[in-house]
Amino acid sequence: MARVQIELPASFAFSTDIQLYLSHINYGGHLDNALLLTVVSEARARWFKALGYTELDVEGLGIIVSDAALQYKSEAFHGETMQVDMSAQEFNKYGCDLVWRMRERDSGREVARGKTGIVFFDYQTRKVAGVPQGFRERFPAD
């Protein structure tokens, strides 16, 4: 089986620090694989807030996670602070990929990288919707 390989952009639009709590750690003493995505979800919510949005209101539309891929690079431990960098790329009619990298803040050690596909969703009509123009215009390089 081919391994997942995530290519990172040259730069990221957003960065935030998130400390790992005991509840993020599994029986092996490191960041639980399932809970890694909760850390990424927190970073995503913070990113939308920094843009002036919420995940339920991006110019009147919400978002839905359509897929996710991740690649582990090293362990992470209780009490460490993760720096999560994020940017949008690979836009299509209904959404884009949010590409992210997680590093231990003090050492710079890469812990994981990945991408989360999102689609925009009109919660009033319960249908997928096109990418809001104002959101798309924030990322002209793609």
N, CA, C and O atoms as CSV, one atom per row, in Angstrom:
chain,resi,resn,atom,element,x,y,z
A,1,MET,N,N,0.841,-1.180,0.000
A,1,MET,CA,C,0.000,0.000,0.000
A,1,MET,C,C,0.884,1.241,0.000
A,1,MET,O,O,1.848,1.330,0.761
A,2,ALA,N,N,0.548,2.189,-0.854
A,2,ALA,CA,C,1.303,3.443,-0.920
A,2,ALA,C,C,1.048,4.266,0.337
A,2,ALA,O,O,-0.080,4.329,0.825
A,3,ARG,N,N,2.084,4.887,0.852
A,3,ARG,CA,C,1.980,5.740,2.031
A,3,ARG,C,C,1.475,7.111,1.629
A,3,ARG,O,O,1.737,7.579,0.521
A,4,VAL,N,N,0.747,7.756,2.536
A,4,VAL,CA,C,0.268,9.113,2.327
A,4,VAL,C,C,1.454,10.070,2.363
A,4,VAL,O,O,2.272,10.018,3.282
A,5,GLN,N,N,1.543,10.932,1.376
A,5,GLN,CA,C,2.577,11.960,1.326
A,5,GLN,C,C,1.881,13.305,1.166
A,5,GLN,O,O,1.112,13.499,0.225
A,6,ILE,N,N,2.147,14.228,2.075
A,6,ILE,CA,C,1.522,15.547,2.053
A,6,ILE,C,C,2.581,16.579,1.679
A,6,ILE,O,O,3.599,16.707,2.359
A,7,GLU,N,N,2.338,17.306,0.607
A,7,GLU,CA,C,3.226,18.397,0.203
A,7,GLU,C,C,2.761,19.674,0.891
A,7,GLU,O,O,1.574,19.998,0.882
A,8,LEU,N,N,3.703,20.392,1.485
A,8,LEU,CA,C,3.374,21.625,2.193
A,8,LEU,C,C,3.620,22.841,1.312
A,8,LEU,O,O,4.508,22.825,0.459
A,9,PRO,N,N,2.834,23.898,1.518
A,9,PRO,CA,C,3.084,25.137,0.773
A,9,PRO,C,C,4.361,25.814,1.270
A,9,PRO,O,O,4.875,25.486,2.339
A,10,ALA,N,N,4.855,26.749,0.489
A,10,ALA,CA,C,6.067,27.485,0.867
A,10,ALA,C,C,5.839,28.337,2.104
A,10,ALA,O,O,6.763,28.568,2.883
A,11,SER,N,N,4.595,28.810,2.287
A,11,SER,CA,C,4.267,29.603,3.471
A,11,SER,C,C,2.818,29.314,3.870
A,11,SER,O,O,2.030,28.785,3.086
A,12,PHE,N,N,2.499,29.674,5.096
A,12,PHE,CA,C,1.163,29.446,5.635
A,12,PHE,C,C,0.493,30.779,5.949
A,12,PHE,O,O,1.162,31.752,6.299
A,13,ALA,N,N,-0.822,30.817,5.823
A,13,ALA,CA,C,-1.588,32.040,6.073
A,13,ALA,C,C,-1.836,32.286,7.557
A,13,ALA,O,O,-2.132,33.416,7.947
A,14,PHE,N,N,-1.720,31.243,8.403
A,14,PHE,CA,C,-2.123,31.352,9.803
A,14,PHE,C,C,-1.289,30.412,10.650
A,14,PHE,O,O,-0.859,29.352,10.195
A,15,SER,N,N,-1.067,30.821,11.896
A,15,SER,CA,C,-0.359,29.984,12.859
A,15,SER,C,C,-0.949,30.214,14.242
A,15,SER,O,O,-1.288,31.342,14.598
A,16,THR,N,N,-1.072,29.144,15.021
A,16,THR,CA,C,-1.563,29.257,16.393
A,16,THR,C,C,-0.860,28.224,17.258
A,16,THR,O,O,-0.431,27.180,16.767
A,17,ASP,N,N,-0.745,28.519,18.546
A,17,ASP,CA,C,-0.136,27.599,19.510
A,17,ASP,C,C,-1.218,26.919,20.338
A,17,ASP,O,O,-2.141,27.571,20.825
A,18,ILE,N,N,-1.097,25.601,20.493
A,18,ILE,CA,C,-2.059,24.818,21.272
A,18,ILE,C,C,-1.279,23.861,22.166
A,18,ILE,O,O,-0.493,23.044,21.687
A,19,GLN,N,N,-1.507,23.976,23.463
A,19,GLN,CA,C,-0.830,23.094,24.411
A,19,GLN,C,C,-1.539,21.745,24.463
A,19,GLN,O,O,-2.767,21.676,24.425
A,20,LEU,N,N,-0.750,20.674,24.551
A,20,LEU,CA,C,-1.313,19.335,24.675
A,20,LEU,C,C,-1.658,19.054,26.136
A,20,LEU,O,O,-0.827,19.210,27.031
A,21,TYR,N,N,-2.893,18.642,26.350
A,21,TYR,CA,C,-3.377,18.294,27.678
A,21,TYR,C,C,-3.290,16.787,27.888
A,21,TYR,O,O,-3.096,16.027,26.939
A,22,LEU,N,N,-3.432,16.375,29.106
A,22,LEU,CA,C,-3.409,14.957,29.437
A,22,LEU,C,C,-4.473,14.194,28.646
A,22,LEU,O,O,-4.264,13.039,28.277
A,23,SER,N,N,-5.613,14.840,28.385
A,23,SER,CA,C,-6.684,14.179,27.640
A,23,SER,C,C,-6.324,13.935,26.176
A,23,SER,O,O,-7.027,13.180,25.505
A,24,HIS,N,N,-5.259,14.541,25.657
A,24,HIS,CA,C,-4.789,14.297,24.294
A,24,HIS,C,C,-3.856,13.084,24.200
A,24,HIS,O,O,-3.515,12.643,23.102
A,25,ILE,N,N,-3.453,12.556,25.338
A,25,ILE,CA,C,-2.400,11.544,25.387
A,25,ILE,C,C,-3.005,10.144,25.534
A,25,ILE,O,O,-3.980,9.961,26.263
A,26,ASN,N,N,-2.428,9.161,24.843
A,26,ASN,CA,C,-2.946,7.794,24.911
A,26,ASN,C,C,-2.118,6.930,25.867
A,26,ASN,O,O,-1.209,7.424,26.534
A,27,TYR,N,N,-2.439,5.649,25.924
A,27,TYR,CA,C,-1.761,4.706,26.821
A,27,TYR,C,C,-0.274,4.567,26.527
A,27,TYR,O,O,0.484,4.137,27.397
A,28,GLY,N,N,0.160,4.921,25.324
A,28,GLY,CA,C,1.578,4.858,24.961
A,28,GLY,C,C,2.362,6.076,25.435
A,28,GLY,O,O,3.578,6.146,25.262
A,29,GLY,N,N,1.659,7.032,26.032
A,29,GLY,CA,C,2.313,8.206,26.577
A,29,GLY,C,C,2.556,9.330,25.583
A,29,GLY,O,O,3.272,10.284,25.884
A,30,HIS,N,N,1.958,9.220,24.392
A,30,HIS,CA,C,2.122,10.279,23.398
A,30,HIS,C,C,0.759,10.684,22.819
A,30,HIS,O,O,-0.267,10.081,23.133
A,31,LEU,N,N,0.775,11.716,21.969
A,31,LEU,CA,C,-0.454,12.227,21.365
A,31,LEU,C,C,-1.213,11.106,20.675
A,31,LEU,O,O,-0.675,10.408,19.816
A,32,ASP,N,N,-2.466,10.946,21.064
A,32,ASP,CA,C,-3.336,9.923,20.487
A,32,ASP,C,C,-3.649,10.262,19.033
A,32,ASP,O,O,-3.905,11.421,18.705
A,33,ASN,N,N,-3.628,9.258,18.164
A,33,ASN,CA,C,-3.857,9.520,16.741
A,33,ASN,C,C,-5.231,10.122,16.463
A,33,ASN,O,O,-5.353,10.996,15.605
A,34,ALA,N,N,-6.254,9.679,17.162
A,34,ALA,CA,C,-7.590,10.229,16.947
A,34,ALA,C,C,-7.695,11.659,17.466
A,34,ALA,O,O,-8.424,12.475,16.900
A,35,LEU,N,N,-6.979,11.960,18.526
A,35,LEU,CA,C,-7.071,13.285,19.124
A,35,LEU,C,C,-6.207,14.322,18.425
A,35,LEU,O,O,-6.385,15.522,18.636
A,36,LEU,N,N,-5.275,13.873,17.597
A,36,LEU,CA,C,-4.526,14.820,16.778
A,36,LEU,C,C,-5.485,15.668,15.960
A,36,LEU,O,O,-5.290,16.878,15.841
A,37,LEU,N,N,-6.511,15.059,15.398
A,37,LEU,CA,C,-7.464,15.827,14.591
A,37,LEU,C,C,-8.296,16.786,15.431
A,37,LEU,O,O,-8.798,17.776,14.899
A,38,THR,N,N,-8.457,16.529,16.720
A,38,THR,CA,C,-9.154,17.522,17.558
A,38,THR,C,C,-8.281,18.757,17.732
A,38,THR,O,O,-8.797,19.872,17.800
A,39,VAL,N,N,-6.972,18.573,17.806
A,39,VAL,CA,C,-6.057,19.716,17.890
A,39,VAL,C,C,-6.119,20.508,16.582
A,39,VAL,O,O,-6.166,21.738,16.602
A,40,VAL,N,N,-6.119,19.809,15.456
A,40,VAL,CA,C,-6.224,20.468,14.157
A,40,VAL,C,C,-7.575,21.179,14.024
A,40,VAL,O,O,-7.638,22.274,13.464
A,41,SER,N,N,-8.643,20.582,14.524
A,41,SER,CA,C,-9.965,21.218,14.480
A,41,SER,C,C,-9.986,22.507,15.289
A,41,SER,O,O,-10.585,23.496,14.866
A,42,GLU,N,N,-9.337,22.502,16.446
A,42,GLU,CA,C,-9.239,23.729,17.248
A,42,GLU,C,C,-8.479,24.800,16.474
A,42,GLU,O,O,-8.885,25.963,16.466
A,43,ALA,N,N,-7.387,24.423,15.827
A,43,ALA,CA,C,-6.617,25.381,15.028
A,43,ALA,C,C,-7.465,25.936,13.888
A,43,ALA,O,O,-7.415,27.131,13.599
A,44,ARG,N,N,-8.238,25.075,13.245
A,44,ARG,CA,C,-9.106,25.514,12.148
A,44,ARG,C,C,-10.144,26.521,12.642
A,44,ARG,O,O,-10.380,27.535,11.985
A,45,ALA,N,N,-10.762,26.252,13.784
A,45,ALA,CA,C,-11.746,27.184,14.348
A,45,ALA,C,C,-11.094,28.529,14.668
A,45,ALA,O,O,-11.687,29.580,14.427
A,46,ARG,N,N,-9.883,28.500,15.207
A,46,ARG,CA,C,-9.161,29.745,15.506
A,46,ARG,C,C,-8.828,30.499,14.226
A,46,ARG,O,O,-8.897,31.727,14.195
A,47,TRP,N,N,-8.466,29.771,13.165
A,47,TRP,CA,C,-8.139,30.403,11.894
A,47,TRP,C,C,-9.355,31.121,11.315
A,47,TRP,O,O,-9.259,32.272,10.890
A,48,PHE,N,N,-10.491,30.439,11.301
A,48,PHE,CA,C,-11.704,31.088,10.805
A,48,PHE,C,C,-12.043,32.320,11.641
A,48,PHE,O,O,-12.456,33.340,11.090
A,49,LYS,N,N,-11.876,32.244,12.949
A,49,LYS,CA,C,-12.123,33.395,13.814
A,49,LYS,C,C,-11.186,34.547,13.466
A,49,LYS,O,O,-11.618,35.699,13.423
A,50,ALA,N,N,-9.917,34.257,13.220
A,50,ALA,CA,C,-8.952,35.296,12.848
A,50,ALA,C,C,-9.336,35.954,11.522
A,50,ALA,O,O,-9.024,37.123,11.296
A,51,LEU,N,N,-10.007,35.214,10.654
A,51,LEU,CA,C,-10.478,35.760,9.380
A,51,LEU,C,C,-11.792,36.527,9.525
A,51,LEU,O,O,-12.273,37.129,8.565
A,52,GLY,N,N,-12.373,36.502,10.736
A,52,GLY,CA,C,-13.646,37.180,10.973
A,52,GLY,C,C,-14.857,36.300,10.725
A,52,GLY,O,O,-15.974,36.802,10.598
A,53,TYR,N,N,-14.650,35.016,10.657
A,53,TYR,CA,C,-15.709,34.058,10.392
A,53,TYR,C,C,-15.880,33.090,11.561
A,53,TYR,O,O,-15.113,33.113,12.524
A,54,THR,N,N,-16.895,32.247,11.454
A,54,THR,CA,C,-16.996,31.026,12.252
A,54,THR,C,C,-17.184,29.884,11.259
A,54,THR,O,O,-17.425,30.121,10.075
A,55,GLU,N,N,-17.077,28.665,11.732
A,55,GLU,CA,C,-17.266,27.535,10.819
A,55,GLU,C,C,-18.713,27.405,10.358
A,55,GLU,O,O,-18.999,26.690,9.397
A,56,LEU,N,N,-19.615,28.089,11.035
A,56,LEU,CA,C,-21.026,28.090,10.621
A,56,LEU,C,C,-21.403,29.339,9.850
A,56,LEU,O,O,-22.526,29.445,9.358
A,57,ASP,N,N,-20.478,30.296,9.734
A,57,ASP,CA,C,-20.798,31.540,9.029
A,57,ASP,C,C,-19.570,32.109,8.318
A,57,ASP,O,O,-18.849,32.954,8.848
A,58,VAL,N,N,-19.365,31.621,7.120
A,58,VAL,CA,C,-18.354,32.174,6.225
A,58,VAL,C,C,-19.148,32.855,5.120
A,58,VAL,O,O,-19.528,32.236,4.125
A,59,GLU,N,N,-19.388,34.148,5.322
A,59,GLU,CA,C,-20.195,34.920,4.383
A,59,GLU,C,C,-21.560,34.264,4.163
A,59,GLU,O,O,-22.048,34.181,3.036
A,60,GLY,N,N,-22.160,33.803,5.250
A,60,GLY,CA,C,-23.502,33.228,5.212
A,60,GLY,C,C,-23.561,31.726,5.017
A,60,GLY,O,O,-24.642,31.140,5.078
A,61,LEU,N,N,-22.421,31.092,4.785
A,61,LEU,CA,C,-22.393,29.644,4.590
A,61,LEU,C,C,-21.565,28.988,5.683
A,61,LEU,O,O,-20.674,29.611,6.261
A,62,GLY,N,N,-21.864,27.740,5.958
A,62,GLY,CA,C,-21.055,26.955,6.882
A,62,GLY,C,C,-20.065,26.108,6.104
A,62,GLY,O,O,-20.040,26.117,4.873
A,63,ILE,N,N,-19.257,25.380,6.846
A,63,ILE,CA,C,-18.351,24.428,6.203
A,63,ILE,C,C,-18.637,23.026,6.724
A,63,ILE,O,O,-19.161,22.844,7.823
A,64,ILE,N,N,-18.284,22.061,5.923
A,64,ILE,CA,C,-18.343,20.652,6.306
A,64,ILE,C,C,-16.997,20.033,5.913
A,64,ILE,O,O,-16.496,20.265,4.813
A,65,VAL,N,N,-16.428,19.256,6.812
A,65,VAL,CA,C,-15.201,18.530,6.479
A,65,VAL,C,C,-15.594,17.353,5.592
A,65,VAL,O,O,-16.423,16.524,5.967
A,66,SER,N,N,-14.986,17.295,4.413
A,66,SER,CA,C,-15.331,16.228,3.471
A,66,SER,C,C,-14.332,15.082,3.479
A,66,SER,O,O,-14.689,13.945,3.172
A,67,ASP,N,N,-13.081,15.372,3.828
A,67,ASP,CA,C,-12.084,14.315,3.929
A,67,ASP,C,C,-10.877,14.855,4.682
A,67,ASP,O,O,-10.736,16.061,4.886
A,68,ALA,N,N,-10.023,13.946,5.083
A,68,ALA,CA,C,-8.806,14.340,5.795
A,68,ALA,C,C,-7.721,13.312,5.517
A,68,ALA,O,O,-7.986,12.114,5.414
A,69,ALA,N,N,-6.497,13.803,5.399
A,69,ALA,CA,C,-5.331,12.939,5.250
A,69,ALA,C,C,-4.249,13.508,6.147
A,69,ALA,O,O,-4.104,14.725,6.267
A,70,LEU,N,N,-3.487,12.614,6.780
A,70,LEU,CA,C,-2.415,13.107,7.638
A,70,LEU,C,C,-1.232,12.171,7.595
A,70,LEU,O,O,-1.343,10.989,7.267
A,71,GLN,N,N,-0.105,12.739,7.936
A,71,GLN,CA,C,1.153,12.005,7.912
A,71,GLN,C,C,1.885,12.339,9.203
A,71,GLN,O,O,2.179,13.503,9.475
A,72,TYR,N,N,2.176,11.321,9.990
A,72,TYR,CA,C,2.899,11.522,11.243
A,72,TYR,C,C,4.396,11.623,10.973
A,72,TYR,O,O,4.938,10.935,10.109
A,73,LYS,N,N,5.052,12.503,11.739
A,73,LYS,CA,C,6.495,12.684,11.613
A,73,LYS,C,C,7.237,12.344,12.894
A,73,LYS,O,O,8.371,11.868,12.838
A,74,SER,N,N,6.613,12.581,14.065
A,74,SER,CA,C,7.250,12.263,15.347
A,74,SER,C,C,6.196,12.246,16.446
A,74,SER,O,O,5.052,12.646,16.231
A,75,GLU,N,N,6.593,11.782,17.617
A,75,GLU,CA,C,5.694,11.778,18.765
A,75,GLU,C,C,5.535,13.191,19.329
A,75,GLU,O,O,6.358,14.075,19.091
A,76,ALA,N,N,4.462,13.368,20.074
A,76,ALA,CA,C,4.242,14.602,20.840
A,76,ALA,C,C,3.752,14.187,22.215
A,76,ALA,O,O,3.108,13.148,22.363
A,77,PHE,N,N,4.056,15.000,23.225
A,77,PHE,CA,C,3.848,14.585,24.609
A,77,PHE,C,C,3.081,15.624,25.425
A,77,PHE,O,O,3.027,16.804,25.079
A,78,HIS,N,N,2.491,15.142,26.522
A,78,HIS,CA,C,1.761,15.996,27.451
A,78,HIS,C,C,2.593,17.213,27.835
A,78,HIS,O,O,3.777,17.097,28.152
A,79,GLY,N,N,1.956,18.379,27.801
A,79,GLY,CA,C,2.596,19.622,28.197
A,79,GLY,C,C,3.317,20.348,27.088
A,79,GLY,O,O,3.614,21.535,27.223
A,80,GLU,N,N,3.609,19.663,25.986
A,80,GLU,CA,C,4.256,20.351,24.874
A,80,GLU,C,C,3.259,21.298,24.202
A,80,GLU,O,O,2.051,21.061,24.215
A,81,THR,N,N,3.780,22.352,23.628
A,81,THR,CA,C,2.942,23.290,22.887
A,81,THR,C,C,3.163,23.062,21.403
A,81,THR,O,O,4.284,23.138,20.898
A,82,MET,N,N,2.073,22.783,20.725
A,82,MET,CA,C,2.116,22.570,19.286
A,82,MET,C,C,1.869,23.887,18.570
A,82,MET,O,O,0.958,24.635,18.925
A,83,GLN,N,N,2.672,24.163,17.575
A,83,GLN,CA,C,2.425,25.281,16.664
A,83,GLN,C,C,1.752,24.672,15.447
A,83,GLN,O,O,2.338,23.834,14.763
A,84,VAL,N,N,0.526,25.089,15.177
A,84,VAL,CA,C,-0.212,24.568,14.031
A,84,VAL,C,C,-0.321,25.687,13.000
A,84,VAL,O,O,-0.886,26.746,13.271
A,85,ASP,N,N,0.230,25.433,11.814
A,85,ASP,CA,C,0.193,26.376,10.705
A,85,ASP,C,C,-0.840,25.871,9.703
A,85,ASP,O,O,-0.975,24.664,9.499
A,86,MET,N,N,-1.573,26.805,9.074
A,86,MET,CA,C,-2.662,26.401,8.187
A,86,MET,C,C,-2.805,27.382,7.033
A,86,MET,O,O,-2.555,28.578,7.179
A,87,SER,N,N,-3.210,26.856,5.890
A,87,SER,CA,C,-3.497,27.690,4.732
A,87,SER,C,C,-4.491,26.967,3.829
A,87,SER,O,O,-4.650,25.749,3.913
A,88,ALA,N,N,-5.153,27.726,2.968
A,88,ALA,CA,C,-6.114,27.166,2.016
A,88,ALA,C,C,-5.467,27.069,0.645
A,88,ALA,O,O,-4.726,27.959,0.228
A,89,GLN,N,N,-5.760,25.970,-0.052
A,89,GLN,CA,C,-5.260,25.797,-1.417
A,89,GLN,C,C,-6.140,24.806,-2.158
A,89,GLN,O,O,-7.066,24.227,-1.590
A,90,GLU,N,N,-5.835,24.621,-3.431
A,90,GLU,CA,C,-6.563,23.667,-4.289
A,90,GLU,C,C,-8.068,23.897,-4.237
A,90,GLU,O,O,-8.838,22.992,-3.914
A,91,PHE,N,N,-8.469,25.113,-4.559
A,91,PHE,CA,C,-9.888,25.456,-4.591
A,91,PHE,C,C,-10.584,24.759,-5.745
A,91,PHE,O,O,-10.005,24.544,-6.810
A,92,ASN,N,N,-11.836,24.412,-5.506
A,92,ASN,CA,C,-12.702,23.914,-6.563
A,92,ASN,C,C,-14.029,24.667,-6.449
A,92,ASN,O,O,-14.115,25.635,-5.694
A,93,LYS,N,N,-15.031,24.258,-7.157
A,93,LYS,CA,C,-16.313,24.978,-7.168
A,93,LYS,C,C,-16.944,25.076,-5.775
A,93,LYS,O,O,-17.540,26.100,-5.438
A,94,TYR,N,N,-16.819,24.027,-4.971
A,94,TYR,CA,C,-17.534,23.965,-3.702
A,94,TYR,C,C,-16.655,24.061,-2.460
A,94,TYR,O,O,-17.182,24.167,-1.353
A,95,GLY,N,N,-15.354,24.026,-2.608
A,95,GLY,CA,C,-14.516,24.034,-1.411
A,95,GLY,C,C,-13.041,24.126,-1.729
A,95,GLY,O,O,-12.640,24.636,-2.775
A,96,CYS,N,N,-12.243,23.621,-0.805
A,96,CYS,CA,C,-10.786,23.678,-0.944
A,96,CYS,C,C,-10.155,22.727,0.060
A,96,CYS,O,O,-10.844,22.079,0.847
A,97,ASP,N,N,-8.846,22.658,0.017
A,97,ASP,CA,C,-8.086,21.912,1.018
A,97,ASP,C,C,-7.489,22.899,2.006
A,97,ASP,O,O,-6.943,23.929,1.611
A,98,LEU,N,N,-7.591,22.586,3.274
A,98,LEU,CA,C,-6.875,23.314,4.306
A,98,LEU,C,C,-5.648,22.480,4.638
A,98,LEU,O,O,-5.755,21.419,5.254
A,99,VAL,N,N,-4.503,22.956,4.234
A,99,VAL,CA,C,-3.248,22.245,4.456
A,99,VAL,C,C,-2.657,22.738,5.762
A,99,VAL,O,O,-2.661,23.938,6.036
A,100,TRP,N,N,-2.143,21.806,6.581
A,100,TRP,CA,C,-1.635,22.188,7.898
A,100,TRP,C,C,-0.349,21.435,8.233
A,100,TRP,O,O,-0.054,20.367,7.697
A,101,ARG,N,N,0.390,22.046,9.140
A,101,ARG,CA,C,1.605,21.438,9.685
A,101,ARG,C,C,1.580,21.663,11.193
A,101,ARG,O,O,1.250,22.754,11.659
A,102,MET,N,N,1.931,20.625,11.955
A,102,MET,CA,C,2.003,20.721,13.414
A,102,MET,C,C,3.440,20.473,13.840
A,102,MET,O,O,4.033,19.445,13.516
A,103,ARG,N,N,3.997,21.452,14.586
A,103,ARG,CA,C,5.363,21.338,15.092
A,103,ARG,C,C,5.377,21.628,16.584
A,103,ARG,O,O,4.545,22.381,17.090
A,104,GLU,N,N,6.323,21.025,17.278
A,104,GLU,CA,C,6.549,21.379,18.677
A,104,GLU,C,C,7.167,22.769,18.658
A,104,GLU,O,O,8.206,22.987,18.035
A,105,ARG,N,N,6.527,23.702,19.339
A,105,ARG,CA,C,6.882,25.113,19.229
A,105,ARG,C,C,8.336,25.422,19.588
A,105,ARG,O,O,9.006,26.146,18.851
A,106,ASP,N,N,8.833,24.893,20.698
A,106,ASP,CA,C,10.151,25.291,21.183
A,106,ASP,C,C,11.299,24.692,20.377
A,106,ASP,O,O,12.299,25.367,20.130
A,107,SER,N,N,11.168,23.444,19.969
A,107,SER,CA,C,12.256,22.790,19.231
A,107,SER,C,C,12.088,22.888,17.716
A,107,SER,O,O,13.061,22.757,16.972
A,108,GLY,N,N,10.855,23.117,17.259
A,108,GLY,CA,C,10.578,23.114,15.824
A,108,GLY,C,C,10.389,21.725,15.239
A,108,GLY,O,O,10.192,21.586,14.031
A,109,ARG,N,N,10.447,20.685,16.085
A,109,ARG,CA,C,10.291,19.299,15.632
A,109,ARG,C,C,8.913,19.106,14.982
A,109,ARG,O,O,7.885,19.381,15.600
A,110,GLU,N,N,8.905,18.639,13.745
A,110,GLU,CA,C,7.631,18.402,13.075
A,110,GLU,C,C,6.972,17.155,13.659
A,110,GLU,O,O,7.601,16.103,13.771
A,111,VAL,N,N,5.718,17.284,14.025
A,111,VAL,CA,C,4.951,16.183,14.607
A,111,VAL,C,C,4.060,15.541,13.553
A,111,VAL,O,O,3.999,14.315,13.454
A,112,ALA,N,N,3.370,16.357,12.766
A,112,ALA,CA,C,2.462,15.824,11.747
A,112,ALA,C,C,2.176,16.897,10.718
A,112,ALA,O,O,2.396,18.087,10.944
A,113,ARG,N,N,1.682,16.444,9.587
A,113,ARG,CA,C,1.215,17.353,8.544
A,113,ARG,C,C,-0.004,16.725,7.905
A,113,ARG,O,O,-0.199,15.513,7.990
A,114,GLY,N,N,-0.818,17.532,7.272
A,114,GLY,CA,C,-1.999,16.965,6.650
A,114,GLY,C,C,-2.784,17.974,5.858
A,114,GLY,O,O,-2.397,19.133,5.711
A,115,LYS,N,N,-3.895,17.497,5.355
A,115,LYS,CA,C,-4.824,18.390,4.689
A,115,LYS,C,C,-6.237,17.909,4.975
A,115,LYS,O,O,-6.524,16.714,5.053
A,116,THR,N,N,-7.089,18.885,5.125
A,116,THR,CA,C,-8.495,18.636,5.422
A,116,THR,C,C,-9.309,19.265,4.306
A,116,THR,O,O,-9.242,20.475,4.087
A,117,GLY,N,N,-10.069,18.456,3.609
A,117,GLY,CA,C,-10.942,18.983,2.564
A,117,GLY,C,C,-12.201,19.550,3.191
A,117,GLY,O,O,-12.815,18.918,4.051
A,118,ILE,N,N,-12.585,20.743,2.761
A,118,ILE,CA,C,-13.847,21.322,3.226
A,118,ILE,C,C,-14.714,21.673,2.024
A,118,ILE,O,O,-14.215,22.003,0.948
A,119,VAL,N,N,-16.010,21.595,2.234
A,119,VAL,CA,C,-16.986,22.104,1.275
A,119,VAL,C,C,-17.861,23.102,2.012
A,119,VAL,O,O,-18.090,22.987,3.216
A,120,PHE,N,N,-18.342,24.076,1.267
A,120,PHE,CA,C,-19.241,25.066,1.840
A,120,PHE,C,C,-20.666,24.540,1.755
A,120,PHE,O,O,-21.053,23.876,0.794
A,121,PHE,N,N,-21.434,24.861,2.796
A,121,PHE,CA,C,-22.748,24.253,2.951
A,121,PHE,C,C,-23.745,25.308,3.400
A,121,PHE,O,O,-23.486,26.074,4.327
A,122,ASP,N,N,-24.880,25.334,2.733
A,122,ASP,CA,C,-25.977,26.233,3.114
A,122,ASP,C,C,-26.882,25.464,4.072
A,122,ASP,O,O,-27.628,24.576,3.661
A,123,TYR,N,N,-26.806,25.812,5.338
A,123,TYR,CA,C,-27.580,25.086,6.347
A,123,TYR,C,C,-29.078,25.380,6.264
A,123,TYR,O,O,-29.879,24.632,6.824
A,124,GLN,N,N,-29.470,26.451,5.580
A,124,GLN,CA,C,-30.902,26.745,5.384
A,124,GLN,C,C,-31.522,25.774,4.383
A,124,GLN,O,O,-32.603,25.232,4.615
A,125,THR,N,N,-30.825,25.561,3.267
A,125,THR,CA,C,-31.357,24.680,2.228
A,125,THR,C,C,-30.855,23.247,2.350
A,125,THR,O,O,-31.339,22.346,1.665
A,126,ARG,N,N,-29.858,23.045,3.247
A,126,ARG,CA,C,-29.232,21.735,3.459
A,126,ARG,C,C,-28.573,21.223,2.184
A,126,ARG,O,O,-28.673,20.043,1.848
A,127,LYS,N,N,-27.883,22.148,1.466
A,127,LYS,CA,C,-27.218,21.782,0.218
A,127,LYS,C,C,-25.811,22.364,0.175
A,127,LYS,O,O,-25.523,23.399,0.776
A,128,VAL,N,N,-24.948,21.669,-0.554
A,128,VAL,CA,C,-23.596,22.163,-0.808
A,128,VAL,C,C,-23.726,23.456,-1.605
A,128,VAL,O,O,-24.619,23.600,-2.441
A,129,ALA,N,N,-22.819,24.396,-1.333
A,129,ALA,CA,C,-22.858,25.697,-1.999
A,129,ALA,C,C,-21.469,26.045,-2.531
A,129,ALA,O,O,-20.467,25.459,-2.120
A,130,GLY,N,N,-21.427,26.987,-3.434
A,130,GLY,CA,C,-20.156,27.431,-4.007
A,130,GLY,C,C,-19.308,28.178,-2.990
A,130,GLY,O,O,-19.823,28.717,-2.010
A,131,VAL,N,N,-18.005,28.204,-3.234
A,131,VAL,CA,C,-17.070,28.926,-2.367
A,131,VAL,C,C,-17.442,30.408,-2.369
A,131,VAL,O,O,-17.561,31.003,-3.440
A,132,PRO,N,N,-17.626,31.012,-1.207
A,132,PRO,CA,C,-17.923,32.448,-1.169
A,132,PRO,C,C,-16.781,33.250,-1.820
A,132,PRO,O,O,-15.605,33.023,-1.533
A,133,GLN,N,N,-17.145,34.173,-2.684
A,133,GLN,CA,C,-16.148,34.928,-3.444
A,133,GLN,C,C,-15.168,35.665,-2.532
A,133,GLN,O,O,-13.965,35.665,-2.793
A,134,GLY,N,N,-15.668,36.293,-1.468
A,134,GLY,CA,C,-14.795,37.024,-0.559
A,134,GLY,C,C,-13.771,36.126,0.123
A,134,GLY,O,O,-12.629,36.536,0.331
A,135,PHE,N,N,-14.170,34.903,0.475
A,135,PHE,CA,C,-13.244,33.945,1.060
A,135,PHE,C,C,-12.194,33.552,0.027
A,135,PHE,O,O,-11.001,33.534,0.327
A,136,ARG,N,N,-12.627,33.244,-1.166
A,136,ARG,CA,C,-11.703,32.822,-2.233
A,136,ARG,C,C,-10.674,33.898,-2.544
A,136,ARG,O,O,-9.509,33.595,-2.801
A,137,GLU,N,N,-11.099,35.142,-2.521
A,137,GLU,CA,C,-10.204,36.253,-2.868
A,137,GLU,C,C,-9.104,36.471,-1.830
A,137,GLU,O,O,-8.121,37.151,-2.123
A,138,ARG,N,N,-9.239,35.923,-0.651
A,138,ARG,CA,C,-8.203,36.044,0.377
A,138,ARG,C,C,-6.973,35.212,0.056
A,138,ARG,O,O,-5.928,35.397,0.681
A,139,PHE,N,N,-7.072,34.291,-0.911
A,139,PHE,CA,C,-6.002,33.360,-1.244
A,139,PHE,C,C,-5.696,33.399,-2.738
A,139,PHE,O,O,-5.927,32.422,-3.451
A,140,PRO,N,N,-5.176,34.529,-3.208
A,140,PRO,CA,C,-4.990,34.720,-4.649
A,140,PRO,C,C,-3.907,33.855,-5.275
A,140,PRO,O,O,-3.909,33.669,-6.492
A,141,ALA,N,N,-2.986,33.323,-4.489
A,141,ALA,CA,C,-1.860,32.559,-5.050
A,141,ALA,C,C,-2.278,31.201,-5.578
A,141,ALA,O,O,-1.568,30.613,-6.394
A,142,ASP,N,N,-3.410,30.693,-5.132
A,142,ASP,CA,C,-3.815,29.351,-5.550
A,142,ASP,C,C,-4.449,29.370,-6.933
A,142,ASP,O,O,-4.849,28.324,-7.444
